[in-house]
C-alpha cells in the first residue's frame, strides 16, 4: 500500500512538473513570437529609414548641384546654366553649342559585368569629358548613361571637333572585366546642336541633339553627328 501511494505521489508530481514545463514552454514560445514580431517591425523601420536617408542624400546632392557618382554638375544645375548661357549668347551675338554624350550599351555592361564596372565606365568618361573641354565650358551629368556639355563661343563644326576628341578617348579606355581581366569594349555616341543654327531656346537645342543622337545610334553607335534640324 505504501509503495502504491508513493508511486501515485511520484506520478502526481511528475504530471505537475510536466504541466509546469509545458506552461514554461508555451510562455517561451509566446515570448519568442513577440520578439520575432518586434524584430520584423524594427527591420521594416530600418528599411524605411534607409530609404529616407537615400532620398535625403539624393536631395542634398541636388541642392549642392553635384552628381554623387561623377562629381560633375547635375541636370538641374546644367539646365539653369544652359538657359542663362543661351540668353547671353543671343544678347551678345555669339555661337553656343550643346554636346550630348551617350555611353553605348551601358545597360548591357551593367548586366554582364556588374554595376560597379558600369559606374567605373561612367566615372572615367566623365573624367574624359571634363578634361576635353575648356574651363569656360560646362560638362554635366544628364542622367542614366548620358553626359552633356555646353560649349561657349563654339559653332557646330567646332563642337564636332571636341566631340570627336571625346569619342576617340572613350574608345581607348582601359576598363577590364574584374573576373577575367580582359578589356571591356567601351564606346560612346555624341550629338551636337548649336545656336543659332538649330534653335534659340534650350529645349530646341536639346531636342535637335536628341534627334541626331537617335539617328546615330540607329546607324550603329560609336559616332559623332551634328543635328540637321533648322531652328
C-alpha positions as CSV (number, residue, x, y, z in Angstrom):
1,X,0.0,0.0,0.0
2,X,2.8,2.4,0.9
3,X,4.6,1.6,-2.3
4,X,1.4,2.3,-4.2
5,X,0.9,5.6,-2.6
6,X,4.5,6.5,-3.2
7,X,4.0,5.7,-6.9
8,X,0.9,7.8,-7.0
9,X,2.7,10.7,-5.5
10,X,5.6,10.4,-7.9
11,X,3.1,10.3,-10.8
12,X,1.3,13.3,-9.5
13,X,4.5,15.3,-9.0
14,X,5.6,14.1,-12.5
15,X,2.4,15.4,-14.0
16,X,2.7,18.7,-12.1
17,X,6.3,19.1,-13.4
18,X,5.2,18.2,-16.9
19,X,2.4,20.8,-16.8
20,X,4.9,23.4,-15.4
21,X,7.3,22.5,-18.2
22,X,4.6,22.8,-20.8
23,X,3.5,26.1,-19.3
24,X,7.0,27.5,-19.4
25,X,7.5,26.2,-22.9
26,X,4.3,27.9,-24.1
27,X,5.4,31.1,-22.3
28,X,8.9,30.9,-24.0
29,X,7.3,30.2,-27.4
30,X,4.9,33.2,-27.0
31,X,7.8,35.4,-25.9
32,X,9.8,34.2,-28.9
33,X,6.9,35.1,-31.3
34,X,6.7,38.5,-29.8
35,X,10.4,39.0,-30.2
36,X,10.3,37.9,-33.8
37,X,7.4,40.3,-34.4
38,X,9.3,43.1,-32.8
39,X,12.4,42.2,-34.9
40,X,10.4,42.3,-38.1
41,X,8.9,45.6,-37.1
42,X,12.4,47.0,-36.4
43,X,13.7,45.7,-39.8
44,X,10.8,47.5,-41.5
45,X,11.6,50.7,-39.6
46,X,15.3,50.3,-40.5
47,X,14.4,49.8,-44.2
48,X,12.2,52.8,-44.2
49,X,14.9,54.9,-42.5
50,X,17.5,53.7,-45.0
51,X,15.1,54.7,-47.9
52,X,14.5,58.0,-46.3
53,X,18.2,58.6,-45.8
54,X,18.8,57.7,-49.5
55,X,16.2,60.3,-50.5
56,X,17.7,62.9,-48.3
57,X,21.2,62.2,-49.7
58,X,19.9,62.5,-53.3
59,X,18.1,65.7,-52.4
60,X,21.2,67.1,-50.7
61,X,23.3,66.3,-53.8
62,X,20.6,68.0,-55.9
63,X,20.7,71.1,-53.7
64,X,24.5,71.0,-53.8
65,X,24.3,70.8,-57.6
66,X,26.7,67.9,-57.9
67,X,26.2,64.3,-59.2
68,X,27.3,62.0,-56.5
69,X,28.9,59.4,-58.8
70,X,30.8,61.5,-61.3
71,X,31.4,64.7,-59.4
72,X,30.0,66.7,-62.4
73,X,27.2,69.3,-62.0
74,X,23.8,67.6,-62.1
75,X,21.0,68.1,-64.6
76,X,19.3,70.8,-62.6
77,X,22.4,73.0,-62.5
78,X,23.1,72.3,-66.2
79,X,19.6,73.3,-67.3
80,X,20.0,76.6,-65.4
81,X,23.4,77.1,-66.9
82,X,22.2,76.4,-70.5
83,X,19.3,78.8,-70.1
84,X,21.4,81.7,-68.8
85,X,24.2,81.0,-71.3
86,X,21.9,80.9,-74.3
87,X,20.3,84.2,-73.3
88,X,23.7,85.7,-73.1
89,X,24.7,84.3,-76.5
90,X,21.6,85.7,-78.0
91,X,22.2,89.1,-76.4
92,X,25.9,89.3,-77.4
93,X,25.6,87.6,-80.7
94,X,28.0,84.7,-80.4
95,X,27.6,80.9,-81.1
96,X,26.9,78.3,-78.4
97,X,26.8,74.6,-78.8
98,X,25.3,71.7,-76.9
99,X,27.1,68.4,-76.9
100,X,25.3,65.2,-75.8
101,X,27.3,62.1,-74.9
102,X,25.6,58.7,-74.8
103,X,27.6,55.8,-73.5
104,X,26.9,52.8,-75.8
105,X,25.4,49.7,-74.3
106,X,26.0,50.7,-70.7
107,X,23.0,48.7,-69.5
108,X,24.4,45.6,-71.1
109,X,27.8,46.3,-69.4
110,X,25.9,46.6,-66.0
111,X,24.1,43.3,-66.6
112,X,27.1,41.4,-67.8
113,X,29.9,42.8,-65.6
114,X,28.1,44.4,-62.7
115,X,27.1,47.9,-61.7
116,X,30.5,48.6,-60.2
117,X,32.0,48.2,-63.6
118,X,29.3,50.4,-65.1
119,X,29.9,53.0,-62.5
120,X,33.7,52.9,-63.3
121,X,32.8,53.5,-67.0
122,X,30.7,56.5,-66.1
123,X,33.4,58.0,-63.9
124,X,36.1,57.5,-66.5
125,X,34.0,59.0,-69.3
126,X,33.1,62.0,-67.0
127,X,36.8,62.5,-66.4
128,X,37.5,62.4,-70.2
129,X,34.7,64.9,-70.8
130,X,35.9,67.3,-68.1
131,X,39.4,67.2,-69.4
132,X,38.3,67.6,-73.1
133,X,36.5,70.9,-72.7
134,X,37.7,74.3,-71.6
135,X,37.3,75.9,-68.2
136,X,34.7,78.3,-69.6
137,X,32.6,75.3,-70.8
138,X,30.2,73.3,-68.7
139,X,30.2,69.5,-68.6
140,X,27.5,67.8,-66.6
141,X,25.7,64.5,-65.8
142,X,22.4,64.5,-67.6
143,X,21.3,61.1,-66.2
144,X,21.5,57.4,-66.8
145,X,24.1,56.8,-69.5
146,X,24.2,60.4,-70.7
147,X,26.5,63.2,-70.1
148,X,26.3,66.7,-71.6
149,X,28.3,69.9,-72.1
150,X,27.7,73.5,-73.0
151,X,30.5,74.8,-75.3
152,X,30.7,78.6,-75.2
153,X,31.5,80.6,-78.3
154,X,31.7,77.4,-80.4
155,X,29.7,76.6,-83.5
156,X,28.6,73.2,-84.7
157,X,31.8,72.4,-86.6
158,X,34.0,73.4,-83.6
159,X,31.8,71.3,-81.3
160,X,32.0,68.3,-83.5
161,X,35.8,68.5,-83.3
162,X,35.6,68.4,-79.5
163,X,33.0,65.6,-79.7
164,X,35.3,63.5,-81.9
165,X,38.2,64.0,-79.4
166,X,35.9,62.7,-76.7
167,X,34.8,59.7,-78.8
168,X,38.3,58.7,-79.6
169,X,39.5,58.9,-76.0
170,X,36.5,56.9,-74.8
171,X,37.3,54.1,-77.3
172,X,40.8,53.9,-75.9
173,X,39.5,53.4,-72.3
174,X,41.2,50.6,-70.4
175,X,38.3,49.1,-68.4
176,X,38.7,45.4,-67.5
177,X,36.4,42.6,-66.6
178,X,37.2,42.1,-62.8
179,X,36.9,38.3,-63.2
180,X,38.8,37.6,-66.4
181,X,41.0,40.7,-66.6
182,X,40.1,41.1,-70.2
183,X,39.5,44.6,-71.7
184,X,35.8,45.6,-72.0
185,X,34.9,47.4,-75.2
186,X,33.6,50.9,-74.3
187,X,32.3,53.4,-76.9
188,X,30.2,56.5,-76.9
189,X,27.9,58.2,-79.4
190,X,27.9,62.0,-79.4
191,X,25.5,64.6,-80.9
192,X,26.0,68.3,-81.3
193,X,23.5,71.1,-81.8
194,X,24.2,74.8,-81.9
195,X,22.8,78.3,-81.6
196,X,21.7,79.9,-83.9
197,X,21.8,77.1,-86.4
198,X,19.5,74.7,-84.6
199,X,17.4,76.9,-82.4
200,X,17.5,79.8,-79.9
201,X,15.8,78.0,-76.9
202,X,17.3,75.4,-74.6
203,X,14.5,72.9,-75.4
204,X,15.0,73.3,-79.2
205,X,18.8,72.6,-78.8
206,X,18.1,69.6,-76.6
207,X,15.5,68.2,-79.0
208,X,17.8,68.7,-82.0
209,X,20.7,66.9,-80.3
210,X,18.5,64.1,-79.1
211,X,17.1,63.5,-82.6
212,X,20.6,63.5,-84.0
213,X,21.7,61.1,-81.3
214,X,18.8,58.7,-82.0
215,X,19.7,58.7,-85.7
216,X,23.4,58.0,-84.9
217,X,22.5,55.1,-82.5
218,X,20.3,53.6,-85.1
219,X,23.2,53.6,-87.6
220,X,25.5,51.6,-85.2
221,X,26.8,53.8,-82.4
222,X,30.4,55.0,-81.8
223,X,30.0,58.1,-83.9
224,X,29.7,61.9,-83.8
225,X,26.8,63.6,-85.6
226,X,25.7,67.2,-86.0
227,X,22.0,68.0,-85.8
228,X,20.4,68.9,-89.1
229,X,17.1,70.3,-87.9
230,X,16.9,74.0,-88.5
231,X,15.6,76.2,-85.7
